[in-house]
């Protein structure tokens, strides 16, 4: 579903990082998208299409262990290393900004780490279903911090062959049900199947690898870079993965941002509330063109 003009891979830290590039390479503004956990850059296809007629460049990166980027060992699945992969793509392409950086779910902390740790010309950001505190502190991931989650993690780490075989069998059958669990608004079954395909492509090493990091990672120190830029914080009213309280915490360290709680939306606003996400991006784009 994602349409692009150019694609390729950038070798970085033993990872072949896949990127997608749409629009003029000499555009005065670049929109950079960083997708969520267990999905891929394809999840932004509606936003990319909506901006296609504007004089902007749009870049998307499949973070390590997702989409068409190389799967890596669990110990190499971290927010900061994923952010470094994104920066490697920007450096390879000679993309210098200014950037509007869009982060969804896992892509929220990844994009915040990118802005915090690398010298970028950032014109604004849209943070969707994001988090600055460890995910285990609030929402559904609390379950993963307990004994059940640790038992699952142990299976993934110490019997990876068995676990990967089970993943292929189980996800083929239940991925559509897993995907449906993210939606509370009416959406088409084609969209559910599209989401399910992204879930099925995610290797278990990715789940196991990001497990510890998402439970511990904090981006509260991103407040310094956020203080200097405008932006939007979007969160689904019924998000159980990164609940409204996470976005409220983000707003505490980024009071300049506009907050929008999306009625009846869950953890997937790029797909179940695409208009709201697109509008937030467009507002920042029009401010800088």
C-alpha positions in Angstrom: 0.0 0.0 0.0 2.9 2.4 0.6 3.9 4.2 -2.5 7.3 5.7 -2.9 9.7 7.0 -5.6 12.9 5.5 -4.3 14.0 2.7 -1.9 17.1 1.0 -0.8 19.1 -0.2 2.2 21.9 1.3 4.2 24.4 -0.9 6.0 24.9 0.2 9.6 26.2 -1.7 12.6 25.7 -5.0 10.8 22.1 -4.1 9.9 20.7 -3.6 6.4 18.3 -0.7 7.1 15.5 -0.3 4.6 14.3 3.2 3.7 11.5 4.6 1.5 11.8 8.0 -0.2 9.0 10.0 -1.9 9.1 13.5 -3.3 11.8 15.8 -4.5 15.2 15.3 -3.0 15.8 19.0 -3.0 12.5 19.9 -1.2 12.7 22.7 1.4 11.3 20.4 4.1 11.5 16.7 4.9 8.9 14.7 6.8 10.5 11.8 8.5 8.3 8.9 9.7 9.3 6.4 12.4 6.8 3.5 12.8 5.6 1.5 15.7 6.4 -1.8 17.4 5.7 -5.0 15.4 4.6 -3.1 12.3 6.5 -1.2 9.6 6.8 2.0 7.5 3.8 0.8 5.5 1.5 1.8 8.4 1.9 5.5 7.3 0.7 4.9 3.8 -2.3 7.1 4.1 -0.3 10.1 5.4 2.3 9.7 2.7 -0.4 9.7 0.0 -2.0 12.8 1.5 1.2 14.8 1.4 2.3 13.6 -2.0 1.3 16.7 -3.9 3.1 19.1 -1.6 6.7 20.3 -2.2 8.1 18.1 0.6 10.3 15.1 0.8 9.0 12.1 2.7 11.4 9.6 4.3 10.4 6.4 6.1 12.7 3.9 7.8 11.9 0.3 8.9 13.6 0.1 12.3 15.8 -2.9 13.1 13.9 -6.1 13.3 10.9 -4.7 11.5 9.5 -4.7 8.0 12.3 -5.2 5.4 15.1 -4.3 7.7 17.4 -7.0 8.9 16.4 -9.0 12.0 19.1 -8.8 14.7 19.9 -10.5 17.9 17.7 -9.6 20.9 20.5 -7.8 22.7 20.8 -5.4 19.7 17.1 -4.4 19.7 17.2 -1.1 21.6 15.6 2.3 21.2 18.9 4.1 20.9 20.4 1.7 18.4 17.2 2.0 16.3 17.6 5.7 16.4 21.2 5.4 15.2 19.9 3.3 12.3 17.6 6.1 11.3 20.4 8.7 11.6 22.6 6.4 9.4 19.9 6.6 6.7 19.7 10.4 6.9 23.5 10.6 6.7 23.7 8.3 3.7 21.0 10.2 1.8 22.5 13.6 2.7 19.2 14.7 4.2 19.9 17.7 6.3 16.5 19.1 7.0 14.7 20.9 8.2 12.7 17.9 9.4 9.2 17.4 10.7 9.7 14.1 12.7 6.7 11.8 13.1 6.9 9.0 15.6 4.3 6.4 16.4 4.3 3.9 19.3 7.9 2.6 19.5 8.7 5.2 16.9 7.9 7.8 19.5 10.8 7.1 21.8 13.0 6.2 18.8 12.4 9.6 17.3 12.9 11.3 20.6 16.2 9.6 21.0 17.2 10.6 17.5 16.4 14.2 18.2 18.1 14.1 21.6 21.3 12.4 20.6 22.0 13.7 17.1 22.4 17.2 15.8 19.4 17.7 13.5 17.6 20.7 12.1 14.1 19.9 13.5 11.2 22.2 12.6 8.6 20.2 14.5 7.3 16.8 15.6 4.2 14.8 15.8 4.2 12.2 18.6 1.5 9.6 18.2 0.7 7.0 21.0 4.2 7.8 22.3 5.9 7.5 25.6 8.7 9.2 27.5 8.5 7.0 30.6 9.2 3.2 30.6 6.2 1.4 29.0 5.8 -0.9 31.9 4.9 1.9 34.2 1.5 2.4 32.6 -0.8 0.5 30.3 -1.0 -3.1 28.9 2.8 -3.6 29.0 2.6 -3.8 32.8 1.6 -7.5 32.2 4.9 -8.0 30.4 6.8 -6.8 33.4 5.3 -9.6 35.6 5.9 -13.3 35.9 3.9 -14.2 32.8 5.9 -11.8 30.7 9.2 -13.0 32.1 8.3 -16.6 31.4 7.4 -15.8 27.8 10.7 -13.8 27.5 12.7 -16.8 28.8 11.1 -19.1 26.1 12.0 -16.6 23.4 15.6 -16.2 24.6 16.6 -19.8 25.4 14.6 -21.8 22.9 14.5 -19.5 19.9 14.1 -22.2 17.3 11.0 -23.7 19.0 9.6 -20.3 19.7 10.0 -19.1 16.1 8.3 -22.2 14.8 5.4 -21.6 17.2 5.3 -18.0 16.1 4.8 -18.9 12.5 2.0 -21.3 13.3 0.2 -19.1 15.9 0.5 -15.8 14.1 -0.9 -17.2 10.9 -4.0 -18.1 12.8 -4.4 -15.3 15.3 -2.7 -12.3 13.8 -6.1 -10.9 12.6 -7.5 -11.3 16.1 -4.4 -9.6 17.6 -4.8 -6.7 15.1 -8.5 -6.4 15.8 -7.7 -5.9 19.5 -6.1 -2.5 18.6 -9.3 -1.1 17.1 -12.4 0.4 18.7 -13.6 2.5 15.8 -15.2 0.8 12.8 -12.5 -0.1 10.3 -12.5 -2.3 7.2 -11.4 -5.9 7.4 -8.9 -5.2 4.7 -7.2 -2.8 7.1 -7.3 -5.5 9.8 -5.6 -8.0 7.4 -3.1 -5.3 6.4 -2.1 -4.8 10.0 -2.1 -8.6 10.6 0.4 -9.0 7.8 2.8 -6.6 9.5 2.5 -8.5 12.7 3.2 -11.8 11.0 6.4 -10.4 9.5 7.9 -9.4 12.9 10.4 -12.1 14.1 10.4 -13.2 17.7 13.9 -11.9 18.2 12.4 -8.5 17.8 9.8 -9.0 20.5 12.3 -10.5 22.9 15.0 -7.9 22.1 12.9 -4.8 22.6 11.2 -6.4 25.7 13.8 -5.2 28.3 14.4 -1.9 26.6 10.8 -0.8 26.4 10.3 -1.7 30.1 13.2 0.5 31.2 13.8 3.1 28.5 13.1 6.8 29.4 13.1 9.8 27.2 12.4 12.4 29.9 15.7 14.1 29.0 14.4 14.9 25.6 12.7 17.9 27.2 15.7 20.1 26.2 15.3 19.5 22.5 11.5 19.5 22.6 11.4 22.9 24.3 12.6 24.6 21.1 10.1 23.1 18.6 6.4 23.2 18.0 4.4 20.0 17.6 1.4 17.8 18.3 0.8 14.9 20.7 -2.0 12.6 19.6 -3.3 9.6 21.6 -6.2 7.3 21.3 -8.8 7.7 24.1 -8.9 3.9 24.4 -5.2 3.2 24.0 -4.2 0.4 26.4 -0.6 0.1 25.2 0.6 3.7 25.6 -2.4 5.2 27.4 -3.4 8.9 27.7 -1.4 9.2 30.9 1.8 8.6 28.9 0.9 11.4 26.5 0.1 13.6 29.5 3.5 13.0 30.9 5.0 13.9 27.5 3.1 17.1 27.5 4.5 17.9 31.0 8.0 18.1 29.5 6.8 19.5 26.2 4.1 22.1 27.1 4.5 23.9 23.8 2.9 21.0 22.0 -0.8 20.7 21.3 -2.5 17.6 22.7 -5.4 15.9 21.0 -7.1 12.9 22.6 -8.8 11.0 19.8 -12.3 9.6 20.7 -12.7 5.9 20.4 -9.3 5.5 18.9 -6.9 2.8 20.2 -3.1 2.4 19.7 -3.2 2.8 15.9 -4.2 6.3 15.0 -2.3 6.3 11.7 -4.8 3.7 10.6 -7.9 4.2 12.6 -7.8 8.1 12.8 -5.7 8.9 9.7 -7.3 12.3 9.1 -6.3 13.5 12.6 -2.7 12.4 12.1 -2.5 13.9 8.6 -4.0 17.2 9.8 -1.3 17.5 12.5 1.5 16.9 10.0 0.0 19.3 7.5 -0.3 22.1 10.1 3.4 21.8 10.8 4.2 21.6 7.1 2.2 24.7 6.2 3.9 26.6 9.0 7.3 26.0 7.4 6.7 26.2 3.7 
